[in-house]
């Protein structure tokens, strides 16, 4: 067996792959007539780690405008946070809804 047969002499070319940023998604809380403002603030603080001032501002957007954006995340994180919100709401028997939409 010759040296050429024992070793692969083909040179691998380095191909450039374009790495792109993942799509981002908004997490939106929707207003209803039953969920308390205090609970909405608590959810925003616990799930989205907002301070009291930010959480209150977002809660007022939800209350006055019917919806409030609580953050922008990659799809998996946005869906997880949305599920956490709805799980907290169900455990307290509130109908609070949370949606995810492409940013």
PESULBEL-V682733 format. One record per residue. N is the residue number from 1. SS is DSSP state (hx for helix, st for strand, lp for the rest). Layout:
N:SS
N:SS
This chain:
1:lp
2:lp
3:hx
4:hx
5:hx
6:hx
7:lp
8:lp
9:lp
10:lp
11:lp
12:lp
13:lp
14:lp
15:lp
16:lp
17:lp
18:lp
19:lp
20:lp
21:lp
22:lp
23:lp
24:st
25:st
26:st
27:st
28:st
29:st
30:st
31:lp
32:lp
33:lp
34:lp
35:lp
36:lp
37:hx
38:hx
39:hx
40:hx
41:hx
42:hx
43:hx
44:hx
45:hx
46:hx
47:hx
48:hx
49:lp
50:lp
51:lp
52:hx
53:hx
54:hx
55:hx
56:hx
57:hx
58:hx
59:hx
60:hx
61:hx
62:hx
63:hx
64:hx
65:hx
66:lp
67:st
68:st
69:st
70:st
71:st
72:st
73:st
74:st
75:hx
76:hx
77:hx
78:hx
79:hx
80:hx
81:hx
82:hx
83:hx
84:hx
85:hx
86:hx
87:hx
88:hx
89:hx
90:hx
91:hx
92:lp
93:lp
94:lp
95:lp
96:lp
97:st
98:st
99:st
100:st
101:st
102:st
103:lp
